[in-house]
């Protein structure tokens, strides 16, 4: 029983990172209807920014995390203005191709600046916390709590603030939102900033527990899309449940089968769910 609890807890920690990635993708896709494949690369690059802040400037973990999120937000706004906004009225394939190109460009820039070697972000958070027979590192527990806090703040922002309500209005009907006076271009920039900031946080968290490397962007965004589709496009609770489900399944599969098939488990679950529920676990309920 203790082994089950241990694997479950560690799976929830990993799943919380997937949730952050998926929520960012969800609000971006809901506004612009663009498959933002560069989202994972934004997470990766921001993770490297956090690494540089922690190692070169000796910034504390919280400072590195916040500045990396700010960097990611600015990066997202720039990508939206420079790459996506000019083709918002073009056929969807244009945005799809641009997204793939951006992913490759960002990944290669990361290789030029940071090199191809894997790096781990130092946090200074040591120790182990025990709950009976279950033990978890203080770092994992800290990151889990921080992830939940960010998810809660995003939910409250989207649900109760004027800007959040405007974002949901644009997601439901962009043209109607423009008619009633909502600045849809401004909303698009805000959405990219929010979504990219979530990705930036996930990049720092992943780099703290595992490692950062330039090619991780594609891998990360594919997990994000798997969570997004599994939970239901645009569903906030769906992204949370989907992320946790994939994180826990991966952890159990790695423990009882093999780490070589880690990435396979997520997509087997995705296919199985979509066979019976084509719209995902929660359907397209919106944020």
N, C-alpha and C positions, 0 to 999 in steps of 0.2 A: 504493500500500500504506500509506503514511503517513497519507493521508486516511482510509482505512478504520479504521486503528488509532485515529486521533484521534476519529472519530465513535463508535467502539465504547467507548472509555474514558469519553467524556462521557455516553454513554447509560447506562453502568454506574453513574455517579455519580447520575444522576436516578433510575435504577431502585432504588438503595439507599434513597431517600426513600420510594418507593412500598412497598417491603418493610416499612419501619417502620410505615406506616399500615396495611398489610394484616395484619401480625402482631397489632397491637392489636385490629383488627376480628375476627381469627380466634379469639383467646381469649375475647373478649366474647361472640361469637356461640355459641361452643362451650359456654359456661356457662349463659347465659340464653336462648339461641335467639331473640335479639332483633336485628333489623337496626338497628344503632345509627347511624342516619343523621346524628346530631349529632357523630359522631366527627371529621369533617373540620372542623366549626366549633370543636371543642375545640382542634384543631391550629392553626387560624387565630388564635383568641383567645390561646393561649399564645405564639404567634409575636409578637403585639402586646405581650404582657407582656415578652418578651425585648427587643423594640425599645425599650420604655420604660426598661427597666433599663440598656440600653446607651447611650441618648441622654440620659436625664434624670438618671440616677444615675452615669453614667460607669463602669458595671460592666464588667469584662472579658468576653470572649466566653464563656469556660468558666463563669464565675459566672452570666452571663445564661442560658446553656443549662441549667445544673443547676437554677436557681431556677424557670425556666419549666417544666421537667419536674415539679418538685415542685408547682407551681401546677396543672398539668394533672392530676396524680394526685389532688389534693384535689378539683378540679372534677369529675373522673370519679366519685369516691366520692359526692359530693353529688348528682350527677345520678342515680346508681344508687339512693340511699336515698330521694330525694324523688320521682323520676319513675317509675322502673322497678320498684322493689321492691313498691309497692302494687298493681301489676297483674300480678305474676309468675304468678298462677294464673288470670288472665283470658284470654279468647281472644287469639290472637296479633295480631289486627288492632288491639287496644287499644295494645299496645306499639309497633306500626308507626306509628300516628297520633301517639302521644306523641313518638316519635323525630323525625318530621317537624316537629312543633310546636317541639321543643327547638332544632332546627337554625335555624328562622326567628327564634326568640326570641334566641338567642345572636348570630346575625348582625346583628340590629337593635340589640342592646345594644352591639355593637362599633362600629356606625355612630355611635351617640350618644356613646360615650366617646372613640373614636379618630378619628372622621370617615371620610369615604368615599374620601379620597385614598390612592393607593398609597404605601407606604413600604418602604425597604430597611434591613435591620439592619446597622449598621456592625460589622465584625469586627476591623479592624486587621491582618488577615492579607493581605499583599501578596506579589507576586513570582510567578514562573513556574518550574515544574520541568520539565526536559526528559529524555525517555527516547529517545535517538537523535533521530529526526525528529519525534517526538511531543511536544507541549508541553501541559501542563495547569497551570492556576493553582494556586498553593499552597493557596488557599482550598478549591477543589474536592477536591484531594487530601486535605486535612485533614478535610473533612466526610465523604469516603468512608471514611477510616480510622475516624472516630468512629462512623459508622453501622454498620460491620462489628463494632466493639467492642460496641456496644449490642445488636446481634443475637446475638452470641456470649454475652454476659452473660445475656440473656433465655433463650437455649437452655439454658445451664448451670443456671440457676435452675429452669426447668421440669423438667429432666431429673433433677437430682441432689439438690435440696433437699426436705425433708419437705413444705413448703408447696406446692412445685411438683408433687409427686406427688399431693398432695390435690386440687390443681386439676385434674389429669388424671383423677383418679378421679371427681370431680364431673361432668366433661365426658362421661365414658363412661356413668355411671348416677347421677344425682343422688339418687334415693331410696335406692339401695344404699349410697351414700356417707354419707347421713344415718344409716342404720341402724347402720353401724359406728363412728359417733361423730364424723364430720367435721362441723364447724359450717359448713353450706352458705351461710348468710347472710354469715359472715365471709369465706368464700372468694369470694363474689360481689363484695364490696367490694375485696378484694385484686386480683381480676381487672380490675375497672374502673380501679383505680389503676395497675396495670402497663400495661394497654392505652392508657390516656390519657397516661401518661408517654411512651410511644413516639410517640404522636401529637404531643405537645408538642415533642419533639425534632425531628420531621419539620417542624413548623411553623416552628421557628427556622431550620432548614437551608434550607427553601424561601424564607423571608424574607431570608436572607443572600445567596442566589445570584440569585433572581428578585425578587419583591416580594410584600408582603402587601396584601390588600384584603379588606373584610368579606365579599364574595360568594364568596370562594375556597373556603369550606367545602364547599359542595355539589359543586363540581368535584373537590375533593380526595378526598372520600369515595367518589365514583363510581369514581375510578381505583383506590381501595383495594378496593372490591368487585369490580372487574374482575380485579384481581390475585388476590384471594381465590378467586374462582370458577375462574379460569384454572388456578391451581395445584392446586386441590382443597380443599374446605371442611375446615378444621381441620388441614391439612398444613403443617408448619413448612418442610420443604424446598420444598414446592410454592409457598409464599408467596415464598420467596427467588428461585426460578427464574422464577416468573410476573412478579415485580416487575422483575427484570433484563431479561426478554424484552420487556416493554412499554416500559421505559425506552429500551432499545437500538433497538427498532423505531420509536418516536417520533422519536428523534434522526436515524436514517437517513431516515425519511420526510420530516422537516422539511428535511433537506439536499437530497434528490433530487426531492422532489415539491413541497410547499409547507407553510409553517407554518400555513396556514389550515385544513389537514386534520389537524393534530396530534392532536386528540382522537379523530378517526375511526379512526386506525390501531389503537389499543388495542382497540377494540370489534370491528373486523373480525377481528383475531387471535382474540379471545375467542369469537366466533361460529364461526369455522373450527375451532378446537380442540374446542369443545363438540359440534359435529356428529359428530365421530369419537370423542371421549372425553367423554361426557356428565358424568362425575364429575370432570373436570379432568385435568391432566397426571399428578398423583400420587394421585388418588382421595381418599377420606375416611380417611386413615391416622391422623389425630390428631396431637397435638403430640409 
